[in-house]
Each structure stands twice: as C-alpha cells, then as structure tokens.
C-alpha cells in the first residue's frame, strides 16, 4: 500500500448495484487518492430503482472487524452509513473513539430508503444527543433532519447552542434555495451554493457526498473546504449521466 495515502474506512451496507453503500464509498475513496477499507453492516437485495430485502451483520462481527483494522492501520477518517439501531451506532462509535480518539467520523444518517424502507428507528432522542456528540459531522437531508431533531427549526436549535455535532444540511430538498447546503458550525452557518451544472437525480448520492467529505478530511482539509470540494465532486457525479447510476471521476 502506498505510504503517502491516508487510510479511510467506510462502515455501511453492501448495495449490489454499486450506486450506494460501501461499493460507492470505495469508488469515491479511490478517486480522492486515499486508501479505502470497508466493513459491511448489512447485505441488501436492491437495484438503483427498488429496495427488496436486508440482512444485518451481527454487531459483534462488525466490532471485531473494526478492532482488527485499527490494530493494523492508522485510520484517519471513518464514514458510517446504515446501521441496525442507535445501540449499534453507539457501540461502533465508542469502539472507534477508544481505539483512536483523533480519527474523524462522518455519519450519513440514512434512515429510510427512497422506497420508504426504514433502516433505523430513532427510539430515544436523549440517547441520540449523546451519540451525536461522538461524531465530527453528520450529513442529513431535510427529511432526515426533521426525524433527527423532531421537526425543530435547525437555525433556532443552533442559536440555542443545543447542537451536539456539526451538521451539513444537504440542499436537495431545500424549498427556498434548491441545491444550497448549509454547514452548521459552532459559531457560524456557511452556505454552499450549487454550480450551474445540469444535475440528474442519482441513487446513493448521499453516500457519495459523505464519503467524499470523509476523504477530504483524511487529506487534512478544513471542514468547510472538505465540504466545498465534496460538493464539486458530487455535482460531477450527478451530471455524469441521466440515469440513476453515475460515473465517478475527479
């Protein structure tokens, strides 16, 4: 393995279509010139058009996989995708923090598939607050934000200093400024506006964006720069085809 490439890990589901999950993440990692590892939290039966079935990986197997990789490699950043429960997410986060407190963690909170299959139920928002405090960045869309923060106005939530992590609110469902993402930092909210590219909807676009951000963080880019450059990457991906599966390129 190349010594000058940082190690990056995705912990997410396996989508056999390659449009989402660990296959999409690994494609994104390679384009960013980081060395990518993957741990599957679930096997799925799906295409880019339809979700059929999921088989979760046993949590203890996931944890042992994490422990093995961290024992052998200095992993700079981790992207987390679908998990079976908040309990599993917390165990995964606690394991990473114990093994490598400096590793950056990005969670793409995939709560439901586009066909409305529910991956994770937010049982306790009190527990969720504690869990989010262990994460460097989460990347929800507007629908996911409403579930995570119980339909709270995110700007008011931020002003009241109740945010346990930094949030990139994706702008695909932004009704007032379509495509404009909002990055909520501790002391400011930054806008990431879209380009004029002719973008088409893609299966797994959230996975690609979050893994691009994770790659950029591993390359020591500041958070805003990491998000800005990831937005350029995802727009290239969204404009690469008119189908639901795109091409990866820098």
C-alpha positions as CSV (number, residue, x, y, z in Angstrom):
1,X,0.0,0.0,0.0
2,X,1.2,3.5,-0.8
3,X,2.7,5.1,2.3
4,X,1.6,8.6,1.2
5,X,-2.1,7.9,1.1
6,X,-4.1,8.2,4.3
7,X,-6.3,5.2,5.4
8,X,-10.0,5.7,5.3
9,X,-12.8,3.3,6.4
10,X,-16.4,3.0,5.5
11,X,-18.8,1.2,7.8
12,X,-22.0,0.8,5.8
13,X,-24.3,-1.6,3.9
14,X,-23.5,-3.5,0.7
15,X,-25.6,-2.4,-2.2
16,X,-25.1,-4.9,-5.1
17,X,-26.0,-2.2,-7.7
18,X,-22.9,-0.3,-6.6
19,X,-24.7,3.0,-6.5
20,X,-24.8,3.3,-2.7
21,X,-23.2,1.9,0.4
22,X,-19.6,0.6,0.7
23,X,-19.1,0.0,-3.1
24,X,-20.0,3.6,-3.8
25,X,-17.8,4.7,-0.9
26,X,-14.8,2.7,-2.1
27,X,-15.1,4.2,-5.6
28,X,-15.2,7.7,-4.1
29,X,-12.2,6.9,-1.9
30,X,-10.1,5.8,-4.9
31,X,-10.9,8.9,-6.9
32,X,-9.7,11.0,-3.9
33,X,-6.4,9.1,-3.7
34,X,-7.0,7.7,-0.2
35,X,-6.6,4.0,0.7
36,X,-10.1,2.7,1.4
37,X,-11.2,-0.1,3.7
38,X,-14.8,-1.3,4.1
39,X,-16.8,-3.1,6.8
40,X,-20.3,-4.2,5.8
41,X,-23.1,-3.6,8.3
42,X,-25.6,-5.3,6.1
43,X,-26.2,-7.2,2.9
44,X,-29.0,-5.9,0.8
45,X,-31.0,-7.0,-2.2
46,X,-31.7,-3.9,-4.3
47,X,-31.3,-2.2,-7.6
48,X,-31.0,1.5,-8.2
49,X,-34.8,1.5,-8.6
50,X,-36.1,-0.8,-5.9
51,X,-35.2,-2.0,-2.4
52,X,-36.2,-5.6,-1.6
53,X,-34.5,-7.0,1.4
54,X,-31.8,-6.5,4.1
55,X,-29.8,-8.9,6.2
56,X,-28.0,-7.2,9.1
57,X,-24.4,-8.2,10.0
58,X,-24.0,-9.3,13.6
59,X,-22.8,-6.4,15.7
60,X,-20.0,-8.4,17.4
61,X,-18.6,-9.2,13.9
62,X,-18.6,-5.6,13.0
63,X,-16.9,-4.6,16.2
64,X,-14.2,-7.3,15.7
65,X,-13.6,-6.1,12.2
66,X,-13.1,-2.5,13.4
67,X,-10.7,-3.7,16.1
68,X,-8.7,-5.7,13.6
69,X,-8.3,-2.8,11.1
70,X,-7.4,-0.3,13.8
71,X,-4.9,-2.6,15.3
72,X,-3.1,-2.8,11.9
73,X,-3.6,0.6,10.4
74,X,-3.6,4.2,11.4
75,X,-7.1,5.1,10.1
76,X,-7.5,8.9,9.6
77,X,-11.3,9.1,9.0
78,X,-14.4,6.9,9.1
79,X,-17.6,7.2,7.2
80,X,-20.7,5.5,8.7
81,X,-23.8,4.7,6.7
82,X,-26.7,2.4,7.6
83,X,-26.7,0.7,11.0
84,X,-29.4,-1.5,12.5
85,X,-30.1,0.7,15.6
86,X,-28.8,3.6,17.7
87,X,-27.4,1.0,20.1
88,X,-25.3,-0.4,17.3
89,X,-24.2,3.0,16.2
90,X,-23.2,3.9,19.8
91,X,-21.1,0.7,20.1
92,X,-19.4,1.4,16.8
93,X,-18.6,5.0,17.8
94,X,-17.4,4.0,21.3
95,X,-15.1,1.4,19.8
96,X,-13.5,3.8,17.3
97,X,-13.1,6.5,20.0
98,X,-11.4,4.1,22.3
99,X,-9.0,2.8,19.7
100,X,-8.2,6.1,18.0
101,X,-9.7,9.3,19.6
102,X,-8.2,11.5,16.8
103,X,-9.9,9.7,14.0
104,X,-12.5,11.9,12.2
105,X,-16.1,10.4,12.0
106,X,-18.8,11.3,9.5
107,X,-22.2,9.8,9.7
108,X,-24.6,9.9,6.8
109,X,-27.9,9.2,8.6
110,X,-29.6,7.0,6.1
111,X,-32.9,6.5,8.0
112,X,-35.1,5.3,5.1
113,X,-34.6,4.1,1.5
114,X,-36.0,6.1,-1.3
115,X,-38.8,3.4,-1.4
116,X,-39.5,4.2,2.2
117,X,-37.9,1.1,3.8
118,X,-37.0,2.1,7.3
119,X,-33.4,1.2,8.2
120,X,-33.2,2.7,11.7
121,X,-35.8,3.9,14.2
122,X,-34.9,6.8,16.4
123,X,-36.1,5.4,19.7
124,X,-34.7,8.0,22.1
125,X,-33.7,11.5,21.1
126,X,-32.0,11.9,24.5
127,X,-29.7,9.0,23.7
128,X,-29.2,10.4,20.2
129,X,-27.8,13.7,21.6
130,X,-25.1,11.7,23.4
131,X,-24.4,9.6,20.4
132,X,-24.1,12.7,18.1
133,X,-21.5,14.2,20.4
134,X,-19.1,11.5,19.4
135,X,-19.3,12.4,15.7
136,X,-17.5,15.2,13.9
137,X,-20.1,15.7,11.2
138,X,-23.5,14.4,10.2
139,X,-24.9,14.9,6.7
140,X,-28.8,14.7,6.8
141,X,-31.2,15.9,4.1
142,X,-34.2,17.9,5.2
143,X,-36.4,14.8,5.7
144,X,-33.7,13.1,7.9
145,X,-33.2,16.4,9.8
146,X,-36.9,16.5,10.7
147,X,-36.7,13.0,12.2
148,X,-33.4,13.5,14.0
149,X,-34.4,16.9,15.5
150,X,-38.1,16.3,15.9
151,X,-39.1,18.9,13.3
152,X,-37.2,21.6,15.2
153,X,-36.1,24.7,13.4
154,X,-32.5,23.9,13.0
155,X,-31.4,27.5,13.0
156,X,-33.2,28.1,16.3
157,X,-31.7,24.9,17.6
158,X,-28.2,26.2,16.6
159,X,-28.8,29.6,18.2
160,X,-29.7,28.0,21.5
161,X,-26.4,26.2,21.4
162,X,-28.0,22.7,21.6
163,X,-26.3,21.1,18.7
164,X,-24.1,18.2,19.8
165,X,-22.2,18.0,16.5
166,X,-21.5,19.9,13.3
167,X,-24.2,19.4,10.6
168,X,-24.1,19.7,6.8
169,X,-27.8,20.1,5.9
170,X,-28.0,18.9,2.3
171,X,-29.9,21.2,-0.1
172,X,-31.6,18.7,-2.4
173,X,-34.9,19.3,-0.6
174,X,-34.2,23.0,0.2
175,X,-37.5,24.6,-0.9
176,X,-36.2,28.2,-0.8
177,X,-32.9,27.6,-2.4
178,X,-32.7,24.2,-4.2
179,X,-29.2,22.7,-4.0
180,X,-27.9,25.1,-1.4
181,X,-26.3,23.2,1.5
182,X,-26.0,24.7,5.0
183,X,-23.0,23.9,7.1
184,X,-23.7,24.5,10.8
185,X,-20.5,25.1,12.7
186,X,-20.2,26.1,16.4
187,X,-20.2,29.9,15.7
188,X,-21.5,30.3,12.2
189,X,-23.6,28.9,9.4
190,X,-22.0,28.7,6.0
191,X,-23.7,28.3,2.7
192,X,-22.5,26.0,-0.1
193,X,-24.3,27.1,-3.3
194,X,-24.7,24.9,-6.3
195,X,-23.0,25.4,-9.6
196,X,-24.8,25.7,-13.0
197,X,-24.2,22.0,-13.9
198,X,-27.1,20.1,-15.2
199,X,-27.5,17.6,-12.5
200,X,-29.7,14.5,-12.5
201,X,-31.0,12.5,-9.5
202,X,-28.8,9.6,-8.5
203,X,-29.2,6.6,-6.3
204,X,-26.8,6.8,-3.4
205,X,-25.8,10.4,-3.9
206,X,-25.8,11.0,-0.1
207,X,-23.3,8.1,0.3
208,X,-21.0,9.6,-2.4
209,X,-21.1,13.1,-0.8
210,X,-20.4,11.9,2.7
211,X,-17.5,9.6,1.6
212,X,-16.0,12.5,-0.4
213,X,-16.1,14.7,2.7
214,X,-14.5,11.9,4.7
215,X,-11.8,11.5,2.1
216,X,-11.1,15.3,2.2
217,X,-10.9,15.3,6.0
218,X,-8.4,12.4,5.9
219,X,-6.4,14.6,3.5
220,X,-6.3,17.3,6.2
221,X,-8.6,19.7,4.6
222,X,-10.5,22.0,7.0
223,X,-14.2,21.1,7.3
224,X,-15.6,23.9,5.1
225,X,-13.1,23.2,2.4
226,X,-13.7,19.4,2.7
227,X,-17.5,20.0,2.2
228,X,-17.0,22.6,-0.6
229,X,-14.7,20.2,-2.6
230,X,-17.0,17.3,-1.9
231,X,-19.9,19.4,-3.4
232,X,-17.9,19.8,-6.6
233,X,-17.3,16.1,-6.7
234,X,-20.9,15.2,-6.2
235,X,-22.0,17.6,-8.8
236,X,-19.6,16.0,-11.3
237,X,-21.2,12.7,-10.3
238,X,-24.8,13.9,-10.6
239,X,-24.1,15.4,-14.1
240,X,-22.2,12.4,-15.4
241,X,-25.3,10.5,-16.7
242,X,-29.0,11.0,-16.9
243,X,-29.6,7.6,-15.3
244,X,-29.8,6.8,-11.5
245,X,-26.2,5.4,-11.6
246,X,-23.4,7.8,-12.3
247,X,-19.7,7.8,-13.1
248,X,-17.0,8.6,-10.6
249,X,-14.3,11.0,-11.6
250,X,-12.5,14.0,-10.2
